[in-house]
Amino acid sequence: MSIIFILIPFIVSALVLLIRPAVSKHLAMIAALANFAATLYCFNCDYSQGMNCVFSVPWVREAGIFFSLGMDGMTLLMLLLTNLVAPLILLATWKRDIENEPRYYGLVLLMLGALNGVFLATDGLLFYIFYELALIPIYFICAIWGGQDRIRVTLKFFIYTFVGSLFMLLSLLYVYLQTPGSHSFAWADLVQVQLSEGAALWVMVGFFLAFAVKMPVFPFHTWQPDTYVTAPTGGTMLLSGIMLKMGTYGAVRWMMPLSPEAAHTLIPIFMTLAIVGIVYASLIAVKQNDFKRLIAYSSIAHVGLIAAGIFAWNKAGLQGSLIQMLNHGINVVGLFYVCDLLERRLGSRSLAEMGGVAKSAPKLATLFMIIMLGSVAVPLTNGFPGEFLLLNGIWNYHFWMGAIAGLTIIFGAVYMLRAYGLAMFGDANENTSKVADLNSQEMLMLGVIAALVLVLGFFPGFILNLTDGSVNRILGAVQF
């Protein structure tokens, strides 16, 4: 089954890019829904003993390089996020007039296949290849269909992520050369290598630089707000909803297991950076008037909390980080879509120019409220279980860090409720008093997201049970 998640989007992407059919967006949606259906089918597999649905063929046998894919509960969760959000992202632009549609939808499918490859790869070099491949389509999506100053902003994003990835490659190569015999890039062989503390320090730093840029973690975040604001709506959703999870997933699957000898020295530093990023981004979000930029900074704060939960390296922190990767992806896609709807209706993203929208667009106001409450982590919404577990894990790691990280809930409520109040219940003006309510396509998009916010809030046990075995195995194998 694993290879299907890559073949379907890659084949349809090639078809769309080369032939450029008039029905390109329909083909893209069919491919995305096929991947989502395959993801649901994989829930029938047994992951209690580790990897399942394994696909492995020699690539460069002499060098120990295999095209190896596989999934456990943690992988399946990331596949669920990717292949659930992808059709929603396509739906968000379904009725838009996009210049050169086949190229746009072909690039989206190429990125979808690469993202699936990142989460499925069990060979280190294959992971790196997919990790870099995902950067190419999003670069062109942002550079071609982005907003003002898109070339400069997108180039900065490309340089940041590409350079960070090179450090990861160096770390992978070093550990690979320490494997016995003819060497191997297989995850199972790489994690068996016993590094000296000095070598492990450099290996962990190399991985951290790659993943910290992708998440992003303070102070490697400077590319993110401008890129999110400049990118087209679909590009912003891909970046925030799925792509940044490559960094958080990579930290759990690759960084910590390959260099645990350096954890005692470096993890306190990484944890501090994550906590600082939470407070820093939250304070900036509170002062933002541009709604899209506010969501961008809120994403930095939420991902900082996820990163801190990973670095705590205990069961509560890891379980919280995994479920919150899914929930953050759903919520942030919903928030950016609401922002896009308001911008297209009002011609502005400025909160100062909004107000009174709830009166003329009650459906939009209701669904926006549900998604906003999920982002704020109100009990019985999807954000609550993840943030509760994350704060529990960080608290168990260090009391004061847990207390400071808890400020994210307070700050989050401040800036999101402020934004909602200004946009929905502020003083109405000539534009906002005539805002059209949701049409059927927009209602479907936000309705699905709002339903997920509530369902995952009421029934988080389904996700926690899915990842429980993976978390137990990786904690048992990687101790420090």
C-alpha positions in Angstrom: 0.0 0.0 0.0 2.8 2.5 0.8 3.9 3.1 -2.8 0.3 4.0 -3.8 0.5 7.3 -1.8 3.4 8.4 -4.0 2.5 6.9 -7.3 -1.1 8.3 -7.6 -0.2 12.0 -7.2 3.1 11.7 -9.1 1.4 10.0 -12.1 -1.5 12.4 -12.2 0.8 15.4 -11.7 2.9 14.3 -14.7 -0.3 13.9 -16.8 -1.6 17.3 -15.8 1.8 19.1 -16.3 2.6 17.5 -19.6 -0.8 17.2 -21.3 -2.5 20.2 -19.6 -6.0 19.0 -19.9 -9.0 21.3 -19.4 -10.2 19.1 -16.6 -6.9 19.4 -14.6 -8.5 20.4 -11.4 -11.0 17.5 -11.6 -8.1 15.1 -12.1 -6.3 16.7 -9.2 -9.3 16.3 -6.9 -9.8 12.6 -8.0 -6.1 11.9 -7.2 -6.4 13.6 -3.8 -9.6 11.8 -2.9 -8.1 8.5 -4.0 -5.1 9.1 -1.6 -7.6 9.9 1.2 -9.5 6.7 0.5 -6.3 4.7 0.6 -5.4 6.4 3.9 -8.8 5.3 5.4 -8.2 1.7 4.1 -4.9 1.6 5.9 -6.6 2.0 9.3 -7.6 -1.7 8.9 -3.9 -2.7 9.1 -2.2 -3.8 12.4 0.5 -1.5 13.7 0.9 -3.1 17.1 4.2 -4.8 16.2 5.7 -1.8 14.3 5.9 -1.0 10.6 3.3 -2.4 8.3 2.5 -2.0 4.6 6.2 -2.1 3.9 7.6 -1.6 0.4 11.3 -2.0 -0.1 13.4 -2.5 -3.3 17.2 -2.0 -3.8 18.1 1.3 -5.2 21.9 1.4 -4.9 22.5 -1.9 -3.2 26.3 -1.5 -3.0 25.9 1.7 -1.0 23.1 0.3 1.2 20.5 2.6 -0.3 17.0 1.2 -0.6 13.7 2.7 -1.8 12.1 1.7 1.5 8.6 2.8 2.7 6.5 1.8 5.6 4.0 3.0 8.1 3.2 2.7 11.8 0.6 4.6 13.8 2.6 7.8 13.8 3.1 7.7 10.0 -0.5 6.9 9.4 -1.5 10.0 11.4 0.7 12.2 9.2 -0.8 10.6 6.1 -4.3 11.3 7.4 -3.4 14.9 7.9 -1.8 15.2 4.4 -4.5 13.4 2.5 -7.4 14.9 4.5 -6.2 18.5 4.1 -5.2 18.2 0.4 -8.8 17.8 -1.0 -9.9 20.8 1.2 -7.0 22.9 -0.2 -8.1 22.0 -3.7 -11.7 22.8 -2.8 -10.7 26.2 -1.4 -9.7 27.3 -4.9 -12.3 25.3 -6.9 -14.2 28.3 -8.3 -11.2 30.6 -8.7 -9.9 31.8 -12.0 -6.3 30.6 -11.7 -3.9 31.5 -14.5 -2.5 28.3 -16.1 -4.6 25.9 -14.0 -2.8 22.7 -15.2 0.5 24.0 -14.0 -0.9 25.0 -10.6 -2.7 21.7 -9.9 0.2 19.7 -11.2 2.5 21.4 -8.7 0.1 20.8 -5.9 -0.1 17.1 -6.7 3.7 16.9 -7.0 4.0 18.4 -3.5 1.4 16.0 -2.2 3.4 13.0 -3.4 6.6 14.4 -1.9 4.9 15.1 1.4 3.6 11.5 1.6 7.1 10.3 0.7 8.6 12.3 3.6 6.3 10.6 6.1 6.6 7.1 4.6 10.4 6.9 4.1 12.3 4.5 6.2 15.6 5.0 4.4 17.5 8.1 5.5 18.6 9.2 2.0 15.1 8.7 0.6 13.8 10.8 3.4 16.2 13.6 2.5 15.3 13.4 -1.2 11.5 13.7 -0.5 12.2 16.4 2.0 14.0 18.5 -0.7 11.6 17.5 -3.4 8.7 19.0 -1.5 10.4 22.4 -1.6 10.4 22.6 -5.4 6.7 22.8 -6.1 5.9 25.1 -3.2 8.6 27.5 -4.4 7.0 27.7 -7.8 3.5 28.0 -6.4 4.5 30.9 -4.3 6.7 32.6 -6.9 4.2 32.3 -9.8 0.9 32.9 -8.0 2.0 34.8 -5.0 1.4 38.5 -4.1 3.5 41.6 -4.1 7.2 41.2 -3.7 6.8 37.4 -4.1 10.1 36.7 -5.8 12.2 38.2 -3.0 10.2 36.6 -0.2 10.1 33.2 -1.9 13.8 33.3 -2.6 14.5 34.0 1.1 12.2 31.0 2.0 14.0 28.8 -0.5 17.5 29.7 0.7 16.6 29.3 4.4 15.1 25.8 3.9 17.6 24.6 1.4 20.7 25.5 3.4 19.1 24.0 6.6 18.5 20.8 4.7 22.2 20.6 3.7 23.1 20.4 7.4 20.7 17.5 7.8 22.4 15.7 4.9 25.8 16.1 6.5 24.4 14.6 9.7 22.8 11.7 7.9 26.0 11.0 5.9 28.1 10.9 9.1 25.8 8.5 10.9 25.6 6.4 7.7 29.4 6.1 7.6 29.4 4.8 11.2 27.1 1.9 10.3 29.0 -1.5 10.1 29.9 -3.4 7.0 29.0 -1.8 3.7 27.0 0.8 5.5 23.2 1.4 5.4 20.8 4.3 5.3 18.0 2.2 6.8 16.4 3.8 9.9 16.7 0.6 11.9 20.5 0.5 11.2 21.1 4.2 11.7 19.5 4.2 15.2 21.8 1.3 16.3 24.9 3.5 15.8 26.5 4.5 19.1 28.0 8.0 18.7 30.5 9.7 20.9 29.0 12.7 22.8 31.0 15.1 20.7 29.9 13.6 17.4 26.3 13.3 18.5 26.3 17.1 19.3 27.1 17.9 15.7 24.7 15.4 14.3 21.8 16.7 16.4 22.7 20.3 15.6 22.6 19.4 11.9 19.2 17.9 12.1 17.9 20.7 14.3 18.9 23.4 11.8 17.0 21.7 9.1 13.9 21.0 11.2 13.9 24.3 13.1 13.8 26.3 9.9 10.9 24.2 8.6 8.7 24.3 11.7 9.8 27.2 12.3 11.4 27.6 15.7 12.6 31.0 17.1 15.0 32.5 15.8 14.8 30.6 12.5 11.2 31.9 11.9 12.0 35.2 10.0 11.0 33.8 6.6 7.6 32.6 7.7 5.3 35.6 8.2 6.3 37.2 4.9 6.0 33.9 3.0 2.6 33.1 4.5 1.3 36.5 3.7 2.7 36.7 0.2 1.8 33.1 -0.9 -1.5 32.4 -2.6 -4.2 30.9 -0.4 -3.5 27.4 -1.5 0.2 27.8 -1.0 -0.3 29.2 2.5 -2.5 26.3 3.4 0.1 23.8 2.1 2.9 25.5 4.0 1.1 25.9 7.3 -1.2 22.9 7.3 1.1 20.2 6.1 4.7 21.3 5.2 5.8 22.6 8.6 4.9 19.1 10.0 7.8 17.8 8.1 10.0 19.5 10.7 8.1 18.3 13.7 7.8 14.7 12.4 11.5 14.7 11.4 12.5 15.6 15.0 10.5 12.7 16.4 11.4 10.1 13.8 15.0 11.1 12.9 16.7 13.7 15.0 16.1 12.3 18.5 16.6 8.6 17.7 19.8 9.1 15.7 21.6 11.3 18.3 20.3 10.7 21.8 23.8 11.0 23.2 23.6 14.7 22.8 20.1 15.2 24.4 21.3 16.1 27.9 23.4 18.9 26.5 21.3 20.3 23.6 17.7 19.7 24.5 17.6 22.4 27.3 18.7 24.9 24.7 16.2 23.7 22.1 13.4 23.8 24.7 14.3 27.3 25.7 14.2 28.5 22.1 10.8 26.9 21.6 9.4 28.5 24.8 10.8 31.9 23.8 9.2 31.5 20.4 5.8 30.9 22.0 5.9 34.1 24.0 7.5 36.2 21.3 5.2 35.2 18.5 2.1 35.5 20.7 3.0 39.0 21.8 3.5 40.1 18.2 0.2 38.4 17.2 -1.7 40.4 19.8 -0.6 43.7 18.1 -1.3 42.6 14.5 -3.9 44.4 12.4 -3.3 42.3 9.3 -5.5 39.2 9.9 -3.3 36.9 7.7 -0.1 38.0 9.4 -1.8 37.5 12.8 -2.6 33.9 11.9 1.0 33.4 10.7 2.4 34.5 14.0 -0.2 32.4 15.9 1.1 29.4 13.9 4.7 30.1 15.1 3.4 30.1 18.7 1.4 26.9 18.3 4.2 25.0 16.6 6.6 26.3 19.3 4.4 24.5 21.8 4.5 21.3 19.7 8.3 21.5 19.4 8.6 21.9 23.2 6.4 18.8 23.7 8.7 16.8 21.5 11.9 18.0 23.2 10.4 17.1 26.6 10.6 13.5 25.3 8.0 11.9 27.5 4.8 10.1 26.7 2.5 13.0 27.4 4.6 15.4 25.4 5.0 13.1 22.3 1.3 12.1 22.3 0.3 15.8 22.6 2.7 16.8 19.8 1.3 14.2 17.4 -2.4 14.9 18.0 -1.7 18.6 17.8 0.1 18.2 14.5 -3.2 17.0 13.1 -5.3 19.5 14.9 -3.1 22.5 14.1 -3.1 21.5 10.4 -6.9 21.4 10.3 -7.4 24.6 12.3 -4.9 26.8 10.5 -6.2 25.8 7.1 -9.7 26.8 8.3 -8.4 30.2 9.7 -6.5 31.0 6.5 -9.6 30.2 4.4 -11.7 32.5 6.6 -9.1 35.2 6.1 -9.2 34.6 2.3 -13.0 34.8 2.3 -13.0 38.1 4.2 -10.3 39.6 2.0 -12.1 38.7 -1.2 -15.4 40.1 0.1 -14.0 43.3 1.7 -10.9 43.9 -0.4 -8.7 44.1 2.7 -7.1 42.0 5.4 -7.1 44.9 7.9 -9.1 44.2 11.1 -9.7 47.9 11.4 -11.6 47.9 8.2 -13.8 45.0 9.2 -16.8 44.9 11.6 -20.4 43.8 11.8 -19.8 40.9 9.4 -21.8 38.5 11.7 -25.1 40.4 11.0 -24.9 40.0 7.3 -23.1 36.7 7.1 -24.2 34.6 10.1 -23.1 31.2 8.7 -19.6 32.5 8.2 -19.6 33.9 11.7 -20.8 30.7 13.2 -18.3 28.4 11.5 -15.5 30.9 12.0 -16.3 30.8 15.8 -16.1 27.1 16.0 -12.7 27.0 14.2 -11.4 29.9 16.3 -12.4 28.1 19.5 -10.5 25.0 18.4 -7.4 27.2 17.8 -7.8 28.7 21.3 -8.1 25.1 22.7 -11.5 25.5 24.4 -12.6 22.2 26.1 -14.6 19.9 23.7 -12.8 21.2 20.7 -9.9 19.5 19.0 -7.2 21.9 20.3 -7.9 21.1 23.9 -6.6 17.4 24.3 -3.4 18.2 22.4 -2.5 21.3 24.3 -3.4 19.7 27.6 -1.0 16.8 26.9 1.7 19.1 25.6 1.6 21.3 28.7 1.6 18.2 30.9 4.6 16.9 29.2 6.5 20.2 29.4 5.5 20.6 33.0 6.9 17.1 33.8 10.1 18.1 32.1 10.5 21.4 33.9 8.0 23.2 36.2 8.8 26.8 35.1 9.0 25.9 31.4 5.6 24.4 31.7 4.2 27.5 33.4 5.6 29.8 30.8 4.5 27.6 27.9 1.0 27.7 29.4 0.8 31.4 28.6 0.1 30.3 25.0 -3.5 29.6 26.0 -3.9 33.0 27.5 -2.2 34.9 24.6 -4.1 32.7 22.1 -7.4 33.6 23.6 -6.4 37.3 23.6 -5.4 37.7 19.9 -8.0 35.3 18.5 -10.9 36.7 20.4 -9.8 40.2 19.6 -9.6 39.3 15.9 -13.0 37.6 15.9 -14.6 40.5 17.8 -13.3 43.1 15.5 -14.2 41.2 12.3 -17.6 39.9 13.3 -19.0 42.3 15.9 -17.1 45.6 15.4 -18.8 48.7 14.0 -20.2 47.9 10.6 -19.4 50.1 7.6 -20.7 50.3 4.1 -18.7 47.3 2.9 -19.2 45.0 5.8 -23.0 45.6 6.1 -23.4 44.0 2.7 -21.1 41.1 3.0 -22.4 38.0 1.2 -22.8 34.9 3.3 -21.3 31.5 2.4 -22.2 29.8 -0.9 -22.5 26.0 -1.1 -18.8 25.4 -1.9 -17.6 27.6 1.0 -20.2 26.1 3.3 -18.9 22.6 2.5 -15.3 23.6 3.1 -15.8 25.4 6.4 -18.5 22.9 7.5 -16.1 19.9 7.2 -13.4 21.8 9.1 -15.8 22.8 11.9 -17.1 19.3 12.1 -13.6 17.9 12.5 -12.9 20.5 15.2 -15.9 19.2 17.2 -15.5 15.5 16.5 -11.8 15.3 17.4 -12.6 17.4 20.5 -15.2 14.9 21.7 -13.3 11.8 20.6 -9.6 12.3 20.9 -9.1 8.7 22.0 -9.2 7.5 18.4 -6.0 9.4 17.5 -4.3 8.7 20.8 -4.9 4.9 20.4 -3.5 5.1 16.9 -0.2 6.6 18.0 0.1 4.9 21.4 2.1 1.9 20.2 4.5 4.0 18.1 5.1 6.4 21.0 5.8 3.5 23.4 8.3 1.9 21.0 10.2 5.0 20.2 10.4 6.0 23.8 11.6 2.5 24.7 14.2 2.5 22.0 15.5 6.1 22.6 16.2 6.8 26.3 18.5 9.5 27.8 
